[in-house]
Amino acid sequence: MICLMHRRMPEEKTELGIPKKVMMAGYAALLALGLIIYISWGLMYGSWNLFDRSNLGIYSVTVVLCGFGAVGLILYSLKDEQPQ
């Protein structure tokens, strides 16, 4: 059987991990972006009422951004415990 792999391509599956600092910065940026959107929307339109039907779209975007940012920061801040 003819092997079509490039000669420089590794035979074993190797994965390059993303550094923890980069991931923490990305999740912090999501959290900050969610808060910036919420505050700027409130300042521009003077609407801070969470239960007003006309503003559900912006609040759903804010909750998703802040939720992913907060959960990501919490999960990446946990220490890896390796059994001995």
C-alpha positions, 0 to 999 in steps of 0.5 A, spaced: 500 500 500 502 506 498 503 511 503 501 518 501 503 522 508 509 527 507 515 525 509 516 531 514 509 529 517 509 525 524 507 518 524 504 519 531 498 523 533 501 529 536 497 535 539 500 542 540 496 545 547 494 552 547 498 555 553 494 556 559 495 564 559 492 564 552 486 561 554 485 565 561 486 571 557 481 569 552 475 567 557 477 574 561 476 578 554 469 574 553 467 576 560 469 583 559 466 584 552 459 581 556 460 587 561 462 592 556 456 591 552 451 591 558 454 597 560 454 601 554 447 598 552 444 601 558 448 608 558 446 609 550 438 607 551 437 608 559 434 601 559 437 597 565 430 593 566 432 586 565 424 584 565 423 589 559 421 584 553 424 589 548 431 588 551 431 581 551 436 580 545 441 584 548 441 581 555 441 574 552 448 576 548 450 579 555 449 572 559 452 568 554 458 572 553 459 573 561 457 565 562 462 562 557 467 567 560 466 566 567 465 558 567 472 558 562 476 562 568 473 558 573 475 551 569 482 554 567 483 556 574 482 549 577 489 546 579 490 539 576 491 534 581 495 528 578 494 521 582 501 518 584 
